[in-house]
């Protein structure tokens, strides 16, 4: 009697080739760029909303963002300058801090200074804060914006 050998089909020939459909390094970079753009656009919107809310009532308004919490306090008194404080709690890269401070309405990006306390209290351990003065026209425009 003769032994029969079973042959298995060539698996490579039967499987579809999908390598060209998988994401490339350029695709991953594009995804990161788009995610960064979405974050910056969201930050700009949130910064304006927080500043507007605080300008209305003089209290800190805050929002939770990926990896950190952003708080803004705007204090405006009749006849005096409009004080702005930006507080970040948590870990945020230094270049993102610059983006945040650059987009606070009516504040000169070159005039931000670090703060050791907020108007109502001292800073807690994981908090960082900066302060500046908001231009009165920018404050008025911010108050007039529709929510």
C-alpha positions as CSV (number, residue, x, y, z in Angstrom):
1,X,0.0,0.0,0.0
2,X,1.2,3.4,-0.8
3,X,1.2,6.3,1.8
4,X,-0.9,9.3,0.9
5,X,0.6,12.7,1.7
6,X,-1.9,15.5,2.4
7,X,-0.9,18.7,0.9
8,X,-1.9,22.0,2.6
9,X,-2.6,24.8,0.2
10,X,-0.2,27.7,0.1
11,X,-1.6,30.1,2.7
12,X,0.1,33.1,1.2
13,X,-1.7,32.7,-2.1
14,X,-5.1,32.4,-0.4
15,X,-4.8,35.4,1.9
16,X,-5.6,38.8,0.6
17,X,-2.8,41.3,0.4
18,X,-3.8,44.4,2.4
19,X,-0.5,46.0,3.3
20,X,-1.2,48.9,0.9
21,X,-4.4,49.7,2.8
22,X,-2.7,50.0,6.3
23,X,-1.8,53.4,7.6
24,X,1.7,54.6,6.8
25,X,4.0,56.9,8.8
26,X,2.6,59.9,6.9
27,X,-1.0,58.8,7.8
28,X,0.0,58.7,11.5
29,X,1.7,62.1,11.3
30,X,-1.4,63.5,9.5
31,X,-3.6,62.1,12.3
32,X,-1.5,63.7,15.0
33,X,-1.5,67.1,13.1
34,X,-5.3,66.9,12.8
35,X,-5.7,66.1,16.5
36,X,-3.5,69.0,17.4
37,X,-5.5,71.3,15.2
38,X,-8.7,70.2,16.8
39,X,-7.2,70.7,20.3
40,X,-6.1,74.3,19.5
41,X,-9.5,75.2,18.0
42,X,-11.2,73.8,21.0
43,X,-8.8,75.7,23.3
44,X,-9.5,79.0,21.5
45,X,-13.3,78.4,21.9
46,X,-13.0,77.4,25.6
47,X,-10.7,80.3,26.4
48,X,-13.2,82.8,25.0
49,X,-16.1,81.1,26.9
50,X,-14.2,81.1,30.2
51,X,-13.1,84.7,29.9
52,X,-16.6,85.8,28.9
53,X,-18.1,84.0,31.8
54,X,-15.6,85.3,34.3
55,X,-16.0,88.8,33.0
56,X,-19.7,88.6,33.7
57,X,-19.4,87.5,37.3
58,X,-15.7,88.1,38.4
59,X,-15.2,84.5,39.5
60,X,-13.0,81.8,38.2
61,X,-14.4,79.7,35.3
62,X,-12.7,76.4,34.5
63,X,-12.8,73.6,32.0
64,X,-11.3,70.1,32.0
65,X,-9.2,69.4,28.9
66,X,-7.1,66.3,28.1
67,X,-4.5,66.0,30.8
68,X,-5.1,69.4,32.6
69,X,-7.7,71.8,33.9
70,X,-7.8,75.4,32.6
71,X,-9.2,78.2,34.7
72,X,-9.6,81.9,33.9
73,X,-10.4,84.8,36.2
74,X,-11.3,88.2,34.8
75,X,-11.8,91.1,37.2
76,X,-13.0,94.4,35.8
77,X,-13.8,97.5,38.0
78,X,-15.2,100.7,36.7
79,X,-12.4,103.1,35.9
80,X,-9.7,100.5,36.6
81,X,-7.8,98.0,34.5
82,X,-9.2,94.6,33.7
83,X,-7.1,92.0,35.4
84,X,-6.8,88.5,33.9
85,X,-5.4,85.4,35.5
86,X,-4.9,82.1,33.7
87,X,-4.5,79.0,35.9
88,X,-3.5,75.5,34.7
89,X,-3.7,72.5,36.9
90,X,-1.9,69.3,35.8
91,X,0.7,68.6,33.2
92,X,0.8,70.5,30.0
93,X,3.7,71.0,27.6
94,X,5.3,74.5,27.7
95,X,4.4,75.2,24.0
96,X,0.7,74.6,24.8
97,X,1.0,77.2,27.6
98,X,2.2,79.7,25.0
99,X,-0.8,78.8,22.8
100,X,-3.2,79.3,25.6
101,X,-1.8,82.7,26.7
102,X,-1.6,83.9,23.1
103,X,-5.3,83.4,22.7
104,X,-6.7,85.2,25.7
105,X,-8.6,88.0,24.2
106,X,-7.3,91.6,24.6
107,X,-4.0,90.5,26.3
108,X,-0.6,91.3,24.9
109,X,1.2,87.9,24.6
110,X,4.5,89.5,25.5
111,X,3.2,90.9,28.9
112,X,2.2,87.7,30.7
113,X,3.9,87.2,34.0
114,X,3.8,84.3,36.5
115,X,1.6,84.6,39.5
116,X,2.1,83.2,43.0
117,X,-1.6,83.6,43.9
118,X,-5.0,84.1,42.3
119,X,-7.3,87.0,43.3
120,X,-9.2,84.8,45.8
121,X,-6.5,82.4,47.1
122,X,-3.0,81.1,46.9
123,X,-2.0,78.5,44.3
124,X,-2.1,74.8,45.2
125,X,0.9,72.5,44.5
126,X,0.1,71.3,41.0
127,X,-1.1,74.7,39.7
128,X,0.6,77.2,37.5
129,X,-0.7,80.7,37.0
130,X,0.0,83.8,34.9
131,X,-1.5,87.3,34.9
132,X,-2.0,90.2,32.5
133,X,-4.2,93.2,31.7
134,X,-7.1,93.0,29.2
135,X,-7.7,95.9,26.8
136,X,-11.1,97.6,27.7
137,X,-12.3,97.4,24.0
138,X,-11.6,93.7,23.9
139,X,-13.5,93.2,27.2
140,X,-16.5,95.1,25.8
141,X,-16.4,93.0,22.6
142,X,-16.2,89.8,24.6
143,X,-19.3,90.8,26.6
144,X,-21.2,91.5,23.4
145,X,-20.5,88.2,21.8
146,X,-23.4,85.7,21.5
147,X,-22.9,82.5,23.4
